[in-house]
Amino acid sequence: MKTIEIIVSPTGESRLETRGFQGSECREASRFLEAALGQQTSETLTAEFHATEITQQNQIEQKE
């Protein structure tokens, strides 16, 4: 299941966590929330993001 979780700290700082997305589709899905919450200060990419990017690269290499 694909989910986007918004965590707000007691000091008002917010953090988005996405789960169930592959590759960069998490960025596309959460873009509207990021814009609404303000300027991004950091980003941590998950293993799901990297695993899909590697798989896509391998598929491109195999086609060539």
N, CA, C and O atoms as a printed pandas DataFrame, in Angstrom:
     atom_number atom_name residue_name chain_id  residue_number  x_coord  y_coord  z_coord
0              1         N          MET        A               1    0.839   -1.175    0.000
1              2        CA          MET        A               1    0.000    0.000    0.000
2              3         C          MET        A               1    0.888    1.244    0.000
3              4         O          MET        A               1    1.891    1.297    0.712
4              5         N          LYS        A               2    0.520    2.226   -0.790
5              6        CA          LYS        A               2    1.265    3.476   -0.870
6              7         C          LYS        A               2    0.707    4.454    0.162
7              8         O          LYS        A               2   -0.500    4.688    0.223
8              9         N          THR        A               3    1.600    5.018    0.969
9             10        CA          THR        A               3    1.189    5.986    1.985
10            11         C          THR        A               3    2.169    7.145    2.038
11            12         O          THR        A               3    3.356    7.000    1.746
12            13         N          ILE        A               4    1.639    8.297    2.419
13            14        CA          ILE        A               4    2.453    9.479    2.698
14            15         C          ILE        A               4    2.081    9.921    4.099
15            16         O          ILE        A               4    0.923   10.226    4.383
16            17         N          GLU        A               5    3.069    9.952    4.964
17            18        CA          GLU        A               5    2.844   10.322    6.356
18            19         C          GLU        A               5    3.479   11.689    6.606
19            20         O          GLU        A               5    4.617   11.937    6.210
20            21         N          ILE        A               6    2.736   12.562    7.262
21            22        CA          ILE        A               6    3.249   13.880    7.646
22            23         C          ILE        A               6    3.436   13.874    9.153
23            24         O          ILE        A               6    2.482   13.665    9.902
24            25         N          ILE        A               7    4.665   14.104    9.594
25            26        CA          ILE        A               7    4.988   14.132   11.020
26            27         C          ILE        A               7    5.319   15.571   11.391
27            28         O          ILE        A               7    6.179   16.195   10.770
28            29         N          VAL        A               8    4.639   16.092   12.398
29            30        CA          VAL        A               8    4.875   17.466   12.855
30            31         C          VAL        A               8    5.435   17.404   14.266
31            32         O          VAL        A               8    4.832   16.805   15.157
32            33         N          SER        A               9    6.601   18.031   14.466
33            34        CA          SER        A               9    7.243   18.029   15.777
34            35         C          SER        A               9    6.582   19.060   16.692
35            36         O          SER        A               9    5.836   19.914   16.213
36            37         N          PRO        A              10    6.839   18.995   17.980
37            38        CA          PRO        A              10    6.292   19.997   18.910
38            39         C          PRO        A              10    6.743   21.421   18.581
39            40         O          PRO        A              10    6.074   22.385   18.953
40            41         N          THR        A              11    7.877   21.556   17.883
41            42        CA          THR        A              11    8.359   22.888   17.527
42            43         C          THR        A              11    7.791   23.382   16.199
43            44         O          THR        A              11    8.103   24.491   15.763
44            45         N          GLY        A              12    6.955   22.560   15.553
45            46        CA          GLY        A              12    6.309   22.977   14.311
46            47         C          GLY        A              12    7.018   22.531   13.044
47            48         O          GLY        A              12    6.535   22.788   11.942
48            49         N          GLU        A              13    8.146   21.872   13.185
49            50        CA          GLU        A              13    8.841   21.371   11.996
50            51         C          GLU        A              13    8.088   20.150   11.473
51            52         O          GLU        A              13    7.595   19.336   12.253
52            53         N          SER        A              14    8.005   20.031   10.157
53            54        CA          SER        A              14    7.283   18.914    9.570
54            55         C          SER        A              14    8.221   18.039    8.746
55            56         O          SER        A              14    9.251   18.488    8.243
56            57         N          ARG        A              15    7.823   16.772    8.628
57            58        CA          ARG        A              15    8.608   15.801    7.871
58            59         C          ARG        A              15    7.635   14.904    7.111
59            60         O          ARG        A              15    6.618   14.483    7.661
60            61         N          LEU        A              16    7.943   14.616    5.860
61            62        CA          LEU        A              16    7.151   13.690    5.062
62            63         C          LEU        A              16    7.873   12.362    4.973
63            64         O          LEU        A              16    9.090   12.320    4.790
64            65         N          GLU        A              17    7.122   11.277    5.104
65            66        CA          GLU        A              17    7.678    9.948    4.894
66            67         C          GLU        A              17    6.762    9.223    3.921
67            68         O          GLU        A              17    5.551    9.153    4.126
68            69         N          THR        A              18    7.352    8.686    2.859
69            70        CA          THR        A              18    6.575    7.931    1.885
70            71         C          THR        A              18    6.923    6.458    2.006
71            72         O          THR        A              18    8.060    6.093    2.305
72            73         N          ARG        A              19    5.924    5.620    1.768
73            74        CA          ARG        A              19    6.129    4.171    1.821
74            75         C          ARG        A              19    5.365    3.527    0.667
75            76         O          ARG        A              19    4.275    3.967    0.301
76            77         N          GLY        A              20    5.959    2.479    0.105
77            78        CA          GLY        A              20    5.282    1.721   -0.932
78            79         C          GLY        A              20    5.472    2.254   -2.342
79            80         O          GLY        A              20    4.942    1.685   -3.297
80            81         N          PHE        A              21    6.216    3.329   -2.481
81            82        CA          PHE        A              21    6.469    3.907   -3.798
82            83         C          PHE        A              21    7.765    3.332   -4.353
83            84         O          PHE        A              21    8.638    2.908   -3.596
84            85         N          GLN        A              22    7.886    3.320   -5.668
85            86        CA          GLN        A              22    9.101    2.833   -6.298
86            87         C          GLN        A              22    9.792    3.976   -7.015
87            88         O          GLN        A              22    9.155    4.760   -7.719
88            89         N          GLY        A              23   11.090    4.065   -6.830
89            90        CA          GLY        A              23   11.876    5.091   -7.518
90            91         C          GLY        A              23   11.379    6.490   -7.221
91            92         O          GLY        A              23   11.002    6.808   -6.093
92            93         N          SER        A              24   11.384    7.316   -8.244
93            94        CA          SER        A              24   11.050    8.726   -8.064
94            95         C          SER        A              24    9.551    9.003   -7.999
95            96         O          SER        A              24    9.160   10.163   -7.873
96            97         N          GLU        A              25    8.698    7.981   -8.081
97            98        CA          GLU        A              25    7.260    8.248   -8.002
98            99         C          GLU        A              25    6.870    8.799   -6.628
99           100         O          GLU        A              25    5.830    9.443   -6.500
100          101         N          CYS        A              26    7.688    8.556   -5.600
101          102        CA          CYS        A              26    7.393    9.132   -4.284
102          103         C          CYS        A              26    7.495   10.657   -4.334
103          104         O          CYS        A              26    6.709   11.359   -3.699
104          105         N          ARG        A              27    8.458   11.157   -5.087
105          106        CA          ARG        A              27    8.611   12.612   -5.218
106          107         C          ARG        A              27    7.424   13.216   -5.949
107          108         O          ARG        A              27    6.932   14.277   -5.565
108          109         N          GLU        A              28    6.965   12.556   -6.988
109          110        CA          GLU        A              28    5.812   13.050   -7.741
110          111         C          GLU        A              28    4.559   13.055   -6.870
111          112         O          GLU        A              28    3.775   14.003   -6.911
112          113         N          ALA        A              29    4.372   12.000   -6.084
113          114        CA          ALA        A              29    3.181   11.876   -5.246
114          115         C          ALA        A              29    3.158   12.898   -4.112
115          116         O          ALA        A              29    2.087   13.363   -3.721
116          117         N          SER        A              30    4.320   13.251   -3.585
117          118        CA          SER        A              30    4.366   14.148   -2.427
118          119         C          SER        A              30    4.680   15.600   -2.788
119          120         O          SER        A              30    4.755   16.452   -1.902
120          121         N          ARG        A              31    4.861   15.888   -4.063
121          122        CA          ARG        A              31    5.238   17.245   -4.504
122          123         C          ARG        A              31    4.263   18.312   -4.000
123          124         O          ARG        A              31    4.691   19.370   -3.538
124          125         N          PHE        A              32    2.955   18.042   -4.086
125          126        CA          PHE        A              32    1.977   19.052   -3.668
126          127         C          PHE        A              32    2.061   19.318   -2.168
127          128         O          PHE        A              32    1.856   20.449   -1.728
128          129         N          LEU        A              33    2.360   18.293   -1.387
129          130        CA          LEU        A              33    2.500   18.482    0.058
130          131         C          LEU        A              33    3.770   19.265    0.387
131          132         O          LEU        A              33    3.759   20.142    1.250
132          133         N          GLU        A              34    4.850   18.948   -0.297
133          134        CA          GLU        A              34    6.100   19.675   -0.077
134          135         C          GLU        A              34    5.915   21.158   -0.379
135          136         O          GLU        A              34    6.409   22.012    0.357
136          137         N          ALA        A              35    5.207   21.460   -1.457
137          138        CA          ALA        A              35    4.960   22.864   -1.808
138          139         C          ALA        A              35    4.113   23.558   -0.744
139          140         O          ALA        A              35    4.355   24.720   -0.417
140          141         N          ALA        A              36    3.130   22.854   -0.209
141          142        CA          ALA        A              36    2.249   23.445    0.798
142          143         C          ALA        A              36    2.958   23.659    2.134
143          144         O          ALA        A              36    2.638   24.592    2.870
144          145         N          LEU        A              37    3.924   22.789    2.442
145          146        CA          LEU        A              37    4.599   22.868    3.738
146          147         C          LEU        A              37    5.754   23.857    3.770
147          148         O          LEU        A              37    6.214   24.227    4.851
148          149         N          GLY        A              38    6.225   24.287    2.624
149          150        CA          GLY        A              38    7.303   25.277    2.596
150          151         C          GLY        A              38    8.609   24.712    2.090
151          152         O          GLY        A              38    8.645   23.630    1.503
152          153         N          GLN        A              39    9.676   25.442    2.318
153          154        CA          GLN        A              39   10.984   25.094    1.785
154          155         C          GLN        A              39   11.545   23.825    2.422
155          156         O          GLN        A              39   11.505   23.649    3.640
156          157         N          GLN        A              40   12.063   22.953    1.573
157          158        CA          GLN        A              40   12.678   21.709    2.026
158          159         C          GLN        A              40   14.068   22.007    2.569
159          160         O          GLN        A              40   14.835   22.751    1.959
160          161         N          THR        A              41   14.388   21.415    3.729
161          162        CA          THR        A              41   15.712   21.642    4.318
162          163         C          THR        A              41   16.629   20.436    4.166
163          164         O          THR        A              41   17.850   20.583    4.195
164          165         N          SER        A              42   16.053   19.237    4.004
165          166        CA          SER        A              42   16.884   18.048    3.800
166          167         C          SER        A              42   16.046   16.950    3.157
167          168         O          SER        A              42   14.817   17.025    3.121
168          169         N          GLU        A              43   16.732   15.933    2.653
169          170        CA          GLU        A              43   16.057   14.807    2.022
170          171         C          GLU        A              43   16.868   13.540    2.292
171          172         O          GLU        A              43   18.088   13.525    2.130
172          173         N          THR        A              44   16.176   12.484    2.703
173          174        CA          THR        A              44   16.801   11.184    2.896
174          175         C          THR        A              44   16.054   10.190    2.018
175          176         O          THR        A              44   14.851    9.986    2.184
176          177         N          LEU        A              45   16.767    9.577    1.088
177          178        CA          LEU        A              45   16.141    8.633    0.169
178          179         C          LEU        A              45   16.206    7.230    0.744
179          180         O          LEU        A              45   17.208    6.836    1.340
180          181         N          THR        A              46   15.125    6.476    0.558
181          182        CA          THR        A              46   15.024    5.132    1.126
182          183         C          THR        A              46   15.644    4.091    0.199
183          184         O          THR        A              46   16.006    4.381   -0.941
184          185         N          ALA        A              47   15.752    2.890    0.712
185          186        CA          ALA        A              47   16.264    1.776   -0.086
186          187         C          ALA        A              47   15.338    1.485   -1.265
187          188         O          ALA        A              47   15.810    1.096   -2.333
188          189         N          GLU        A              48   14.020    1.668   -1.090
189          190        CA          GLU        A              48   13.074    1.463   -2.184
190          191         C          GLU        A              48   13.385    2.380   -3.357
191          192         O          GLU        A              48   13.303    1.960   -4.512
192          193         N          PHE        A              49   13.735    3.611   -3.076
193          194        CA          PHE        A              49   14.070    4.568   -4.131
194          195         C          PHE        A              49   15.295    4.087   -4.898
195          196         O          PHE        A              49   15.289    4.057   -6.129
196          197         N          HIS        A              50   16.329    3.717   -4.183
197          198        CA          HIS        A              50   17.582    3.313   -4.821
198          199         C          HIS        A              50   17.469    1.974   -5.529
199          200         O          HIS        A              50   18.045    1.804   -6.604
200          201         N          ALA        A              51   16.754    1.028   -4.967
201          202        CA          ALA        A              51   16.617   -0.296   -5.584
202          203         C          ALA        A              51   15.945   -0.185   -6.935
203          204         O          ALA        A              51   16.356   -0.858   -7.881
204          205         N          THR        A              52   14.936    0.634   -7.050
205          206        CA          THR        A              52   14.228    0.794   -8.316
206          207         C          THR        A              52   15.094    1.507   -9.329
207          208         O          THR        A              52   15.071    1.161  -10.510
208          209         N          GLU        A              53   15.858    2.494   -8.896
209          210        CA          GLU        A              53   16.742    3.202   -9.816
210          211         C          GLU        A              53   17.781    2.250  -10.401
211          212         O          GLU        A              53   18.094    2.327  -11.589
212          213         N          ILE        A              54   18.311    1.361   -9.580
213          214        CA          ILE        A              54   19.302    0.393  -10.055
214          215         C          ILE        A              54   18.643   -0.578  -11.028
215          216         O          ILE        A              54   19.232   -0.910  -12.056
216          217         N          THR        A              55   17.437   -1.036  -10.723
217          218        CA          THR        A              55   16.718   -1.955  -11.599
218          219         C          THR        A              55   16.453   -1.311  -12.951
219          220         O          THR        A              55   16.632   -1.953  -13.986
220          221         N          GLN        A              56   16.034   -0.065  -12.957
221          222        CA          GLN        A              56   15.772    0.643  -14.209
222          223         C          GLN        A              56   17.052    0.789  -15.019
223          224         O          GLN        A              56   17.023    0.630  -16.239
224          225         N          GLN        A              57   18.166    1.085  -14.378
225          226        CA          GLN        A              57   19.436    1.235  -15.064
226          227         C          GLN        A              57   19.856   -0.099  -15.677
227          228         O          GLN        A              57   20.336   -0.138  -16.810
228          229         N          ASN        A              58   19.679   -1.189  -14.935
229          230        CA          ASN        A              58   20.022   -2.506  -15.454
230          231         C          ASN        A              58   19.170   -2.866  -16.666
231          232         O          ASN        A              58   19.678   -3.465  -17.613
232          233         N          GLN        A              59   17.897   -2.517  -16.657
233          234        CA          GLN        A              59   17.029   -2.801  -17.786
234          235         C          GLN        A              59   17.472   -2.027  -19.028
235          236         O          GLN        A              59   17.431   -2.564  -20.135
236          237         N          ILE        A              60   17.887   -0.792  -18.859
237          238        CA          ILE        A              60   18.356    0.016  -19.984
238          239         C          ILE        A              60   19.622   -0.593  -20.553
239          240         O          ILE        A              60   19.767   -0.677  -21.772
240          241         N          GLU        A              61   20.543   -1.021  -19.698
241          242        CA          GLU        A              61   21.784   -1.612  -20.154
242          243         C          GLU        A              61   21.548   -2.919  -20.907
243          244         O          GLU        A              61   22.253   -3.207  -21.875
244          245         N          GLN        A              62   20.575   -3.707  -20.480
245          246        CA          GLN        A              62   20.286   -4.983  -21.128
246          247         C          GLN        A              62   19.694   -4.767  -22.520
247          248         O          GLN        A              62   19.921   -5.585  -23.411
248          249         N          LYS        A              63   18.941   -3.687  -22.726
249          250        CA          LYS        A              63   18.353   -3.395  -24.036
250          251         C          LYS        A              63   19.399   -2.992  -25.053
251          252         O          LYS        A              63   19.208   -3.198  -26.251
252          253         N          GLU        A              64   20.492   -2.425  -24.598
253          254        CA          GLU        A              64   21.522   -1.936  -25.512
254          255         C          GLU        A              64   22.343   -3.035  -26.001
255          256         O          GLU        A              64   23.266   -2.814  -26.785
